[in-house]
Amino acid sequence: MRRIVVKLGSSVVADGDGEPRLDVLEGLCDVVAARHAQGDEVILVSSGAIARGMREMALTRRPSTIGELQAASAVGQGKLYRIYDGLLRDRGLTSAQLLLTFFDMSARTHYLNARQTLATLLEWRVVPVINENDTTATDEISFGDNDFLAAQVAVLIGADELLLLTDIDGLYSADPRIHADARIVADVEDFDALAELEIGHTTSPLGSGGMRSKVVAADMATAAGIATVICNGLQAQTVAAALAGEKVGTRFAPRAARYSSFKLWLKYAKPARGTLLIDKGAERAVREGSASLLPVGIVDVVGDFDAGDAVMIAPAPDGEGERPALAKGICNYTADELRQVLGMKSAAVRELLPRASEEAVHRDYLVLD
């Protein structure tokens, strides 16, 4: 039995006029039913609510304001889910609609509740159909056509594989719609090697993502040990071949999982509210991963945050300017408290703030970036 997350982009769900691609969706639901019959668990993450709403409201261009995007999603979401529900029911499958927001991913209690709900649905042999709740939130509309959400869901439920379906055959060395000599990249094992490629943000008139967001999603998923494939979702046989392990699209090899589920949540889902700049001694301790971050090693505090918020941890600027963050962690202090005690040894901190934790960020709540 495998656990598979399949993400359908707007260009797969709807044509250029916003009309649902019923023949494509029927073929994909056939593939889902076949995998389900073999014992696999399949979760669908679908874009297309805004595109469906645009079609209903006869909008010729994707709205640009948040209010219009939310309204289009509100019009389209229920109608889109009804299509999935009917197609899956015709194939003997029960589906369930889940609408998630960035807050559901970033708040630990909500995150665990979402995971429990999904686990129960899969135990009941239900096919979850997930989308972002665009009607009540704003940030997730810019997540990259649900690619980020799909990777988050894959990490959340410990998927074995993530499929990112688009309207081209995979990741190319350049945009094939512009460069005739672009070649497809069949396998990716080193994400650093992708820096040489022209991976852009080109989107369809109906979608908000692009190939770059898919590569970022693949980076996130493979870091959690989840194999990822980008392939053409307009061809059901291609999707079936990808799930059978055949050479189609672009396959990203899973990497050895380095972190617990909590630290994966912290690394990828919990938003940082500020930054702690640290000295060279603290940098060595954090980089080695064996020590907590103490106030004595902090030289500056950037931002305004509360105790329990996530913060980035970065080396203090040297003569060559700012340096990239090296970790993220849950801070035990508010920003104002840390500004009072930064650079102080533990005894002095306890004297000034008797109830404060000795660690600014405990090593158990810290993950390297």
Secondary structure as GFF3:
##gff-version 3
##sequence-region A 1 369
A	DSSP	beta_strand	3	8	.	.	.	ID=ss1
A	DSSP	alpha_helix	10	13	.	.	.	ID=ss2
A	DSSP	alpha_helix	22	37	.	.	.	ID=ss3
A	DSSP	beta_strand	41	46	.	.	.	ID=ss4
A	DSSP	alpha_helix	49	56	.	.	.	ID=ss5
A	DSSP	alpha_helix	66	90	.	.	.	ID=ss6
A	DSSP	beta_strand	94	100	.	.	.	ID=ss7
A	DSSP	alpha_helix	102	106	.	.	.	ID=ss8
A	DSSP	alpha_helix	108	123	.	.	.	ID=ss9
A	DSSP	beta_strand	126	132	.	.	.	ID=ss10
A	DSSP	three_ten_helix	139	142	.	.	.	ID=ss11
A	DSSP	alpha_helix	147	156	.	.	.	ID=ss12
A	DSSP	beta_strand	161	166	.	.	.	ID=ss13
A	DSSP	beta_strand	187	188	.	.	.	ID=ss14
A	DSSP	three_ten_helix	191	196	.	.	.	ID=ss15
A	DSSP	alpha_helix	211	223	.	.	.	ID=ss16
A	DSSP	beta_strand	227	232	.	.	.	ID=ss17
A	DSSP	alpha_helix	236	243	.	.	.	ID=ss18
A	DSSP	beta_strand	250	252	.	.	.	ID=ss19
A	DSSP	alpha_helix	261	268	.	.	.	ID=ss20
A	DSSP	beta_strand	272	278	.	.	.	ID=ss21
A	DSSP	alpha_helix	280	288	.	.	.	ID=ss22
A	DSSP	three_ten_helix	295	297	.	.	.	ID=ss23
A	DSSP	beta_strand	298	303	.	.	.	ID=ss24
A	DSSP	beta_strand	310	315	.	.	.	ID=ss25
A	DSSP	beta_strand	327	330	.	.	.	ID=ss26
A	DSSP	alpha_helix	335	341	.	.	.	ID=ss27
A	DSSP	alpha_helix	346	352	.	.	.	ID=ss28
A	DSSP	three_ten_helix	363	365	.	.	.	ID=ss29
A	DSSP	beta_strand	366	368	.	.	.	ID=ss30
###
